[in-house]
Amino acid sequence: MAYDPTVLADWQIAAEAEKGMPSPAEWQRRLGLREDEVLPYGRVAKLDSRRILDRRRVPPARKYIEITAITPTPLGEGKTTTTLGLIEGLARRGRDAGGAIRQPSGGPSMNIKGTAAGGGNALLIPMTEFTMGLTGDIDAVTNAHNLALVALTARLHHEANYTDAGLAKRGLKRLDIDPRRVEMKWALDFCAQALRQIVIGLGGKENGIPMESGFQISVSSELMAILAIARDLGDLRARVGEMTVAYDKRGTPITCDDLEVGGAMAAWMRNALHPTLCATVEYQPVLVHAGPFANIAVGQSSILADRVGLALWDYHVTESGFGADIGFEKFWNVKCRLSGLAPHVSVITATIRALKMHGGGPRVVPGKPLPKAYQEEDLALVERGVANLLHHIAIVRQSGVNPVVCINRFPTDTDAEVDLVRRHVEAAGARCAVGEHWRNGGEGALELADAVIEACEEPTEFRFLYPQEMPLRQRVERIAREVYGADGVSWAPEAEEKAKAFESDPRFRDYATMMVKTHLSLSHDPNWKGVPTGWALPIRDVLLFSGARFLCPVAGTIALMPGTGSDPAFRRIDVDVETGEVRGLF
């Protein structure tokens, strides 16, 4: 049955749907799993990826579908809603379908954006557990990340208070860490601007070394990126040990294994390596695993989740963060290169609201009412904004993957506006479908499901944007020109010096290029909407993530710790003290 999302809030729809949600034992039977492959956690279960993938291979006929979007408004355009709606629509067409999405961070969930569980009748359940920690993967990342900082600050303290002989008695050797070159900050999975820059070690020598420090949001941790790309526990352990925590006074990296903490960090994360099995409100399987942001990290659910999904069902739908310029580009050139998987279709989620914004509509501000332009018909705004959508179609086409545009329809969208977008998409030679899954669930996603099924049967010629051996600066130039639409790249002197050093060192030649850029524009400037022209991409730094094996060129200013707004979601969340039911999630 479909619930009425104009009457019931998402948390109320979830509460009703969860009454019939399959138990872990039912999922075991339904998916043909063995008892030791299902690890129950209350109403959900983790799936033992190692055991499943040891026993089941991915048949060549399986279909791999990626969900992306146009450049979003700050409110998001409903990629998760589209992901879940498509899975429901495929099931309504008799296809064996499931998917994988990222675990939501507590930062956005308790801030302005709210949960990442989709919405209406395209919603993930159990919604409360999903939104508020699920099976603890982000907690494991947070604890393991902070343990590295504990090891570092403790080592600094002991090296300041003992001679070399005293350290040797304690089984330690002097690492000579430079406290001014600590690369990691502490982790917290909330948005806390007051913790971006702090000073620690005050109060005398028993409290450590006074030094500048700070916090980053947990999902921006390199450990979260490692969780998203690790092949297995051995790969995760090796990558954790290679993470650079700081540098010594000669400029040599100090890794987690140098601090003898890599093994303990991996132990904290051992259970986080298994995806968690949840469901749509129509009871199709959805794996939840990893949660890296796309503007500052890889922006994907895990490679393991995709491999498990492709081993278990015929149509696997996976979601990438933000627009095709960021999420799909990283899916295409990083995730697929590491996984060895090639997609059949990319669904580009578009909304009339976002197209109007790109056509010159008024500013969209989270937490404030939408201006009238977004609630009334305005064909001129939509017409001007379509260029952004066409640019994203062109990005997907460069990969050889078949694009399908989904107009995620809102109640305020008019037929004339929707028809206008459809005409432009079809004139560009792409499939276009209107999705009303928010209102009608799988029934509202049948047109989208049909378009995806058709596209999956067409041949693809998947190809990367650049070869693995291409030097870093050439990669960045190609991404800037061919994905973002820039005229070129402008390197800050320090960033170019770093890039040259990385290019000349053979250790970094197989490192992935992980662009760091705003998600609110094709450019580096979040205020430039539509398809900006006549600009160069400024690279101000290149960050090294030696465990994930990423080189991260930074365009513009990106904060690893977001701030909490003036009207955050937590103001409306409460708990029924009689039943324990959480209310107010959205």
C-alpha positions as CSV (number, residue, x, y, z in Angstrom):
1,M,0.0,0.0,0.0
2,A,1.0,3.6,-0.5
3,Y,0.8,6.0,2.4
4,D,-0.4,9.6,1.9
5,P,2.8,11.8,2.3
6,T,0.7,14.9,2.2
7,V,-0.9,13.8,5.5
8,L,1.7,11.7,7.2
9,A,5.2,12.9,8.1
10,D,8.1,10.6,7.0
11,W,8.6,9.3,10.5
12,Q,4.9,8.4,10.7
13,I,5.1,6.5,7.3
14,A,8.2,4.7,8.6
15,A,6.5,3.7,11.8
16,E,3.6,2.2,9.9
17,A,5.8,0.4,7.3
18,E,8.1,-1.0,10.0
19,K,5.2,-3.1,11.4
20,G,5.7,-5.4,8.4
21,M,9.4,-5.1,7.9
22,P,11.2,-8.5,7.3
23,S,13.2,-9.8,10.2
24,P,16.8,-10.9,9.8
25,A,15.6,-14.5,9.7
26,E,13.1,-13.7,6.9
27,W,15.9,-11.9,4.9
28,Q,18.1,-14.9,5.3
29,R,15.4,-17.1,3.7
30,R,14.5,-14.6,1.1
31,L,18.0,-13.9,-0.1
32,G,19.2,-17.5,0.1
33,L,21.8,-16.8,2.7
34,R,23.4,-19.1,5.3
35,E,22.9,-18.5,9.0
36,D,26.5,-17.5,9.5
37,E,26.2,-14.9,6.7
38,V,23.6,-12.9,8.6
39,L,24.6,-11.0,11.8
40,P,21.4,-9.7,13.6
41,Y,21.5,-6.3,15.2
42,G,18.0,-5.8,16.6
43,R,15.5,-5.2,13.8
44,V,18.3,-5.1,11.1
45,A,21.2,-7.3,10.3
46,K,24.7,-7.0,9.0
47,L,25.8,-9.2,6.2
48,D,29.1,-11.0,6.4
49,S,30.6,-9.7,3.1
50,R,33.6,-12.1,3.2
51,R,31.5,-15.2,3.6
52,I,29.0,-14.1,1.0
53,L,31.6,-13.2,-1.6
54,D,33.6,-16.3,-1.0
55,R,30.5,-18.4,-1.8
56,R,28.7,-16.3,-4.4
57,R,30.1,-14.7,-7.6
58,V,28.6,-11.9,-9.6
59,P,26.8,-13.4,-12.7
60,P,27.6,-11.4,-15.9
61,A,23.9,-10.7,-16.5
62,R,23.5,-8.6,-13.4
63,K,22.7,-4.9,-14.0
64,Y,24.6,-2.1,-12.2
65,I,22.8,1.2,-12.0
66,E,24.2,4.5,-10.6
67,I,22.2,7.4,-9.3
68,T,23.5,11.0,-9.6
69,A,22.0,14.4,-10.1
70,I,22.3,17.9,-11.6
71,T,23.9,20.6,-9.5
72,P,21.7,20.7,-6.4
73,T,20.1,23.5,-4.4
74,P,21.2,23.5,-0.8
75,L,18.1,21.4,0.0
76,G,19.2,18.5,-2.2
77,E,17.2,17.2,-5.1
78,G,16.1,13.7,-3.9
79,K,18.8,11.3,-5.1
80,T,18.1,8.9,-2.2
81,T,14.3,9.2,-2.8
82,T,15.0,8.4,-6.5
83,T,17.3,5.5,-5.6
84,L,14.6,3.9,-3.3
85,G,11.8,4.7,-5.7
86,L,13.6,3.1,-8.6
87,I,14.2,-0.1,-6.6
88,E,10.5,-0.2,-5.7
89,G,9.6,0.5,-9.4
90,L,11.8,-2.3,-10.6
91,A,10.3,-4.7,-8.1
92,R,6.8,-3.7,-9.4
93,R,8.0,-4.7,-12.9
94,G,8.9,-8.1,-11.5
95,R,12.6,-7.5,-11.4
96,D,14.8,-8.8,-8.5
97,A,16.1,-5.5,-7.3
98,G,18.0,-4.0,-4.4
99,G,20.5,-1.2,-3.7
100,A,23.1,0.4,-1.6
101,I,23.2,3.9,-0.1
102,R,25.5,5.7,2.3
103,Q,24.9,5.9,6.1
104,P,23.8,9.4,7.1
105,S,26.0,11.6,9.2
106,G,24.6,12.9,12.5
107,G,25.8,16.3,11.4
108,P,23.3,16.9,8.6
109,S,20.6,14.8,10.3
110,M,20.6,17.0,13.4
111,N,21.1,20.2,11.4
112,I,19.2,21.7,8.5
113,K,19.2,18.9,5.9
114,G,17.6,16.3,8.1
115,T,17.8,12.5,7.5
116,A,19.1,11.0,4.3
117,A,16.4,8.3,4.3
118,G,14.5,9.5,1.2
119,G,11.0,10.6,1.7
120,G,7.3,9.8,1.3
121,N,6.7,6.4,-0.1
122,A,10.3,6.1,-1.3
123,L,11.7,5.9,2.2
124,L,14.2,3.7,4.0
125,I,13.3,1.7,7.1
126,P,13.9,1.4,10.0
127,M,14.1,5.2,9.7
128,T,14.9,6.0,13.3
129,E,17.8,3.5,13.5
130,F,19.1,4.5,10.1
131,T,19.2,8.2,11.1
132,M,20.5,7.8,14.6
133,G,23.6,5.5,14.4
134,L,22.2,2.3,12.9
135,T,24.7,-0.5,13.8
136,G,27.5,1.9,14.9
137,D,29.8,2.1,11.8
138,I,30.3,5.9,12.2
139,D,31.0,5.4,15.9
140,A,33.6,2.9,15.0
141,V,35.2,5.3,12.5
142,T,35.1,8.1,15.1
143,N,36.7,6.0,17.8
144,A,39.4,4.6,15.5
145,H,40.2,8.0,14.2
146,N,40.5,9.6,17.6
147,L,42.6,6.7,18.8
148,A,45.2,7.8,16.3
149,L,45.2,11.2,17.9
150,V,45.4,9.7,21.3
151,A,48.5,7.7,20.2
152,L,50.1,10.8,18.7
153,T,49.5,13.2,21.6
154,A,50.6,10.6,24.1
155,R,53.8,10.0,22.1
156,L,54.5,13.8,22.0
157,H,54.0,14.0,25.8
158,H,56.3,11.1,26.5
159,E,59.0,12.3,24.1
160,A,59.0,15.7,25.8
161,N,59.3,14.1,29.3
162,Y,61.8,11.3,28.8
163,T,65.3,11.0,27.4
164,D,66.1,8.5,24.6
165,A,67.2,6.1,27.3
166,G,64.0,6.6,29.3
167,L,62.0,6.0,26.1
168,A,63.9,2.8,25.4
169,K,63.2,1.4,28.8
170,R,59.5,1.8,27.9
171,G,59.9,0.1,24.6
172,L,59.7,3.3,22.6
173,K,62.1,5.1,20.2
174,R,62.0,8.8,19.6
175,L,60.0,9.7,16.5
176,D,60.8,13.4,16.8
177,I,57.3,14.5,15.8
178,D,56.8,18.1,14.7
179,P,53.7,19.3,16.7
180,R,53.2,22.0,14.0
181,R,52.8,19.4,11.3
182,V,50.0,17.3,12.6
183,E,47.8,16.4,9.6
184,M,44.7,15.0,11.5
185,K,42.1,16.7,13.6
186,W,39.9,15.1,16.2
187,A,36.6,13.7,14.9
188,L,33.0,14.3,16.0
189,D,29.9,13.4,14.0
190,F,28.0,16.7,14.5
191,C,28.3,20.1,12.9
192,A,30.2,22.2,15.5
193,Q,31.9,25.3,14.1
194,A,33.2,26.2,17.6
195,L,35.6,23.2,17.4
196,R,37.2,23.9,14.0
197,Q,40.2,25.6,15.6
198,I,41.2,24.8,19.2
199,V,44.3,24.7,21.4
200,I,45.0,21.6,23.4
201,G,47.6,20.6,26.1
202,L,47.0,23.5,28.4
203,G,47.4,23.3,32.2
204,G,51.0,22.1,32.6
205,K,53.2,19.4,31.4
206,E,51.1,16.6,32.8
207,N,48.4,17.5,30.4
208,G,50.5,17.2,27.2
209,I,52.1,19.6,24.8
210,P,50.3,22.9,24.0
211,M,49.5,22.9,20.3
212,E,46.9,24.1,17.9
213,S,44.4,21.4,16.9
214,G,40.7,21.2,15.9
215,F,37.9,18.9,14.9
216,Q,36.5,17.5,11.7
217,I,33.2,15.8,11.1
218,S,33.6,12.0,11.3
219,V,32.5,11.3,7.8
220,S,35.3,13.4,6.5
221,S,37.8,11.1,8.2
222,E,40.2,9.3,5.9
223,L,39.0,6.1,7.7
224,M,35.6,6.6,6.2
225,A,37.1,6.8,2.8
226,I,39.1,3.6,3.5
227,L,35.9,1.9,4.6
228,A,34.3,2.8,1.3
229,I,37.0,1.4,-0.9
230,A,38.5,-1.5,1.2
231,R,38.4,-4.9,-0.5
232,D,38.5,-6.9,2.7
233,L,39.8,-6.8,6.3
234,G,43.4,-7.3,5.2
235,D,43.2,-4.4,2.8
236,L,41.6,-2.2,5.4
237,R,44.3,-3.1,8.0
238,A,47.1,-2.3,5.5
239,R,45.5,1.1,4.5
240,V,44.9,2.1,8.1
241,G,48.5,1.4,9.0
242,E,49.7,3.6,6.1
243,M,47.7,6.7,7.1
244,T,49.8,9.8,7.7
245,V,49.1,11.3,11.1
246,A,51.9,13.9,11.2
247,Y,55.4,14.6,10.0
248,D,58.7,14.6,12.0
249,K,61.0,17.5,12.1
250,R,62.8,16.3,9.0
251,G,59.6,16.2,7.0
252,T,59.2,12.4,7.1
253,P,55.7,11.0,7.4
254,I,54.6,9.5,10.8
255,T,52.0,6.8,10.1
256,C,49.6,4.9,12.3
257,D,51.9,1.9,12.2
258,D,54.8,4.1,13.2
259,L,52.7,5.0,16.3
260,E,51.9,1.3,16.7
261,V,48.2,2.1,16.7
262,G,47.1,0.8,13.3
263,G,46.2,-2.7,14.5
264,A,44.0,-1.3,17.3
265,M,42.3,1.1,14.9
266,A,41.5,-1.8,12.5
267,A,40.1,-3.8,15.5
268,W,37.7,-1.0,16.3
269,M,36.5,-1.1,12.6
270,R,36.4,-4.8,12.0
271,N,32.6,-5.1,12.3
272,A,32.1,-1.9,10.4
273,L,33.4,-3.7,7.3
274,H,30.0,-5.6,6.9
275,P,27.1,-3.7,5.2
276,T,23.9,-3.3,7.1
277,L,20.7,-4.6,5.5
278,C,17.7,-2.3,5.6
279,A,14.6,-2.0,3.4
280,T,12.4,0.3,1.4
281,V,8.8,0.9,2.7
282,E,7.8,-1.7,0.1
283,Y,10.3,-4.2,1.6
284,Q,13.0,-4.4,-1.1
285,P,16.5,-4.9,0.3
286,V,18.9,-2.0,0.6
287,L,22.4,-2.2,2.0
288,V,23.7,0.8,4.0
289,H,27.5,1.1,4.2
290,A,30.0,3.9,4.6
291,G,29.1,7.6,4.5
292,P,31.8,9.8,3.0
293,F,30.8,13.3,1.8
294,A,31.3,13.9,-1.9
295,N,32.6,17.5,-1.9
296,I,35.5,16.6,0.4
297,A,35.8,12.8,-0.1
298,V,34.8,9.9,-2.4
299,G,31.0,10.4,-1.8
300,Q,30.0,6.7,-2.4
301,S,28.6,3.8,-0.5
302,S,31.2,1.0,-0.3
303,I,32.6,-1.2,-3.0
304,L,31.9,-4.1,-0.7
305,A,28.2,-3.2,-0.6
306,D,28.0,-3.0,-4.4
307,R,29.8,-6.3,-4.8
308,V,27.5,-8.0,-2.2
309,G,24.4,-6.5,-3.9
310,L,25.4,-7.7,-7.3
311,A,25.9,-11.1,-5.9
312,L,22.5,-11.2,-4.3
313,W,20.0,-9.5,-6.8
314,D,19.7,-8.9,-10.5
315,Y,19.4,-5.1,-10.6
316,H,21.7,-3.3,-8.2
317,V,21.1,0.5,-7.7
318,T,23.9,2.5,-6.0
319,E,23.9,6.2,-5.2
320,S,26.7,8.8,-5.6
321,G,26.8,12.1,-3.7
322,F,25.7,15.4,-5.1
323,G,25.9,16.2,-8.9
324,A,27.5,14.3,-11.7
325,D,30.5,16.7,-11.7
326,I,31.4,15.5,-8.2
327,G,29.7,12.2,-7.3
328,F,29.5,10.6,-10.7
329,E,33.1,11.7,-11.6
330,K,34.4,10.0,-8.5
331,F,32.2,6.9,-9.1
332,W,33.5,6.8,-12.7
333,N,37.2,7.4,-12.3
334,V,37.9,6.3,-8.7
335,K,35.3,3.8,-7.4
336,C,34.9,1.8,-10.7
337,R,38.7,1.8,-11.2
338,L,39.2,0.3,-7.8
339,S,36.3,-2.1,-7.9
340,G,36.6,-3.3,-11.4
341,L,32.9,-2.9,-11.9
342,A,31.3,-1.1,-14.9
343,P,27.8,0.4,-14.7
344,H,25.1,0.0,-17.3
345,V,23.1,3.2,-16.6
346,S,23.4,6.4,-14.7
347,V,20.2,8.1,-13.6
348,I,20.5,11.9,-13.4
349,T,18.0,13.2,-10.8
350,A,16.6,16.6,-11.7
351,T,14.0,18.9,-10.2
352,I,12.1,21.8,-11.5
353,R,13.1,23.7,-8.4
354,A,16.9,23.3,-9.1
355,L,16.4,24.1,-12.8
356,K,14.7,27.4,-11.8
357,M,17.6,28.2,-9.5
358,H,20.1,27.6,-12.3
359,G,17.9,29.8,-14.6
360,G,18.4,32.8,-12.3
361,G,15.8,32.1,-9.7
362,P,16.1,33.6,-6.2
363,R,18.4,32.2,-3.6
364,V,17.4,29.0,-1.9
365,V,18.2,29.1,1.8
366,P,17.8,26.0,4.0
367,G,15.5,26.5,6.9
368,K,13.6,29.4,5.2
369,P,10.4,29.2,3.1
370,L,10.9,28.7,-0.6
371,P,10.4,31.9,-2.7
372,K,7.2,32.1,-4.8
373,A,9.2,31.5,-8.0
374,Y,9.7,27.9,-6.9
375,Q,6.0,27.3,-6.2
376,E,4.4,28.9,-9.3
377,E,4.8,28.1,-13.0
378,D,7.7,29.9,-14.6
379,L,8.7,28.4,-17.9
380,A,11.3,31.1,-18.7
381,L,13.3,30.2,-15.5
382,V,13.1,26.5,-16.3
383,E,14.2,27.1,-20.0
384,R,17.3,29.0,-18.9
385,G,18.2,26.4,-16.2
386,V,18.0,23.4,-18.5
387,A,21.6,24.1,-19.6
388,N,22.8,22.7,-16.3
389,L,21.0,19.4,-16.8
390,L,22.3,19.1,-20.4
391,H,25.9,19.6,-19.1
392,H,25.4,16.7,-16.6
393,I,24.1,14.5,-19.4
394,A,27.3,15.3,-21.3
395,I,29.4,14.4,-18.3
396,V,27.8,10.9,-18.1
397,R,28.1,10.3,-21.8
398,Q,31.9,10.8,-21.7
399,S,32.1,7.6,-19.6
400,G,30.3,5.6,-22.2
401,V,27.4,4.9,-19.7
402,N,23.8,5.3,-20.8
403,P,22.1,8.3,-19.1
404,V,18.5,8.4,-18.0
405,V,17.0,11.6,-16.6
406,C,14.5,11.3,-13.8
407,I,12.4,14.4,-13.1
408,N,11.8,14.0,-9.4
409,R,8.4,15.6,-9.5
410,F,7.2,17.9,-6.6
411,P,3.5,18.7,-6.1
412,T,4.0,22.3,-7.2
413,D,5.5,21.3,-10.6
414,T,3.2,22.0,-13.5
415,D,2.7,19.8,-16.6
416,A,4.0,22.5,-18.8
417,E,7.2,22.7,-16.8
418,V,7.7,19.0,-16.8
419,D,7.0,18.7,-20.6
420,L,9.5,21.5,-21.3
421,V,12.3,19.6,-19.6
422,R,11.3,16.3,-21.2
423,R,11.5,17.9,-24.7
424,H,15.0,19.3,-24.0
425,V,16.3,15.9,-22.7
426,E,14.8,13.9,-25.6
427,A,16.2,16.4,-28.1
428,A,19.6,15.8,-26.6
429,G,19.1,12.1,-27.3
430,A,18.6,10.9,-23.7
431,R,15.8,9.0,-22.1
432,C,13.6,11.0,-19.7
433,A,11.1,9.8,-17.1
434,V,8.9,11.5,-14.5
435,G,9.2,10.1,-11.1
436,E,6.3,10.4,-8.6
437,H,7.7,7.8,-6.2
438,W,7.5,10.3,-3.3
439,R,3.7,10.3,-3.6
440,N,3.1,6.8,-5.0
441,G,6.1,4.6,-4.2
442,G,6.9,1.9,-6.8
443,E,3.7,2.6,-8.8
444,G,5.0,6.2,-9.2
445,A,8.3,5.0,-10.5
446,L,7.1,2.6,-13.2
447,E,8.0,5.0,-16.0
448,L,11.5,5.4,-14.6
449,A,11.9,1.7,-14.1
450,D,10.9,1.0,-17.7
451,A,13.4,3.6,-19.0
452,V,16.2,2.0,-16.9
453,I,15.3,-1.5,-17.9
454,E,15.5,-0.5,-21.6
455,A,18.7,1.4,-21.1
456,C,20.3,-1.6,-19.3
457,E,19.8,-3.7,-22.5
458,E,21.7,-1.3,-24.7
459,P,25.5,-1.8,-25.2
460,T,27.9,0.4,-23.3
461,E,31.6,1.2,-23.9
462,F,32.7,2.2,-20.4
463,R,35.9,4.2,-20.4
464,F,37.8,6.3,-17.8
465,L,38.4,10.0,-18.3
466,Y,42.1,9.6,-18.0
467,P,44.6,6.7,-17.9
468,Q,46.1,5.7,-14.5
469,E,49.6,6.8,-15.7
470,M,48.6,10.4,-16.4
471,P,50.4,12.9,-14.2
472,L,48.4,14.6,-11.5
473,R,48.3,18.1,-13.0
474,Q,47.2,16.8,-16.3
475,R,44.4,14.8,-14.6
476,V,43.2,18.0,-12.8
477,E,43.3,19.9,-16.1
478,R,41.2,17.3,-17.9
479,I,38.7,17.1,-15.1
480,A,38.4,20.9,-14.9
481,R,37.9,21.3,-18.7
482,E,35.9,18.2,-19.6
483,V,33.8,17.8,-16.5
484,Y,33.4,21.2,-14.9
485,G,33.6,23.2,-18.1
486,A,36.5,25.4,-17.0
487,D,39.0,27.1,-19.4
488,G,41.9,25.7,-17.5
489,V,43.5,25.5,-14.0
490,S,45.2,28.1,-11.9
491,W,47.7,26.7,-9.5
492,A,48.7,28.5,-6.3
493,P,52.5,28.3,-6.1
494,E,52.5,26.0,-3.0
495,A,49.9,23.7,-4.5
496,E,51.9,23.4,-7.8
497,E,55.1,22.7,-5.9
498,K,53.3,19.9,-4.0
499,A,51.9,18.5,-7.3
500,K,55.3,18.5,-8.9
501,A,56.8,16.6,-5.9
502,F,54.0,14.0,-6.1
503,E,54.5,13.6,-9.8
504,S,58.2,13.0,-9.4
505,D,57.8,10.3,-6.7
506,P,56.9,6.9,-8.1
507,R,55.2,6.0,-4.8
508,F,52.2,8.2,-5.8
509,R,51.7,7.3,-9.4
510,D,48.8,4.9,-8.7
511,Y,47.1,7.2,-6.2
512,A,43.6,8.2,-7.1
513,T,42.8,11.9,-7.8
514,M,40.1,13.0,-5.4
515,M,38.9,16.5,-6.2
516,V,37.7,18.7,-3.3
517,K,35.2,21.3,-4.5
518,T,31.8,22.8,-3.7
519,H,28.8,20.8,-4.7
520,L,26.7,23.9,-5.3
521,S,28.2,24.9,-8.6
522,L,30.0,23.3,-11.5
523,S,32.7,25.7,-10.6
524,H,34.6,26.3,-7.4
525,D,32.3,29.2,-6.5
526,P,29.0,28.1,-4.9
527,N,27.4,31.4,-6.2
528,W,28.0,30.6,-9.9
529,K,24.9,28.8,-11.1
530,G,23.9,27.3,-14.4
531,V,26.9,26.5,-16.6
532,P,29.6,29.1,-15.8
533,T,31.9,30.1,-18.6
534,G,35.1,32.0,-18.9
535,W,36.8,30.9,-15.7
536,A,39.8,28.9,-14.4
537,L,39.7,26.4,-11.6
538,P,41.9,27.6,-8.7
539,I,43.8,24.9,-6.9
540,R,45.1,26.2,-3.6
541,D,46.5,23.0,-2.0
542,V,47.0,19.3,-2.6
543,L,46.2,17.0,0.4
544,L,47.7,13.6,0.9
545,F,45.7,10.6,2.2
546,S,48.3,7.9,2.2
547,G,46.1,5.2,3.7
548,A,43.2,5.7,1.2
549,R,45.9,6.4,-1.4
550,F,44.3,9.6,-2.5
551,L,45.8,12.9,-3.7
552,C,43.2,15.6,-3.2
553,P,43.5,18.9,-5.1
554,V,41.5,21.5,-3.2
555,A,39.5,24.1,-5.2
556,G,38.1,27.0,-3.2
557,T,37.5,26.9,0.5
558,I,36.0,23.7,2.0
559,A,35.5,23.2,5.7
560,L,36.0,19.7,7.1
561,M,33.7,20.7,10.0
562,P,30.4,22.2,8.9
563,G,28.5,24.6,11.2
564,T,25.0,24.2,12.7
565,G,22.4,26.6,11.5
566,S,20.0,28.7,13.4
567,D,17.0,26.4,12.8
568,P,18.4,22.9,13.1
569,A,16.4,19.7,12.9
570,F,17.1,18.7,16.5
571,R,14.7,21.5,17.6
572,R,11.8,19.4,16.3
573,I,12.9,15.9,17.4
574,D,11.6,14.3,20.7
575,V,10.9,11.0,22.1
576,D,7.6,9.5,23.4
577,V,8.5,8.7,27.0
578,E,5.8,5.9,27.2
579,T,6.7,4.1,24.0
580,G,10.2,5.2,23.3
581,E,9.2,6.2,19.7
582,V,11.3,9.0,18.2
583,R,9.2,11.7,16.6
584,G,9.9,14.6,14.3
585,L,12.6,13.1,12.1
586,F,12.4,14.3,8.5
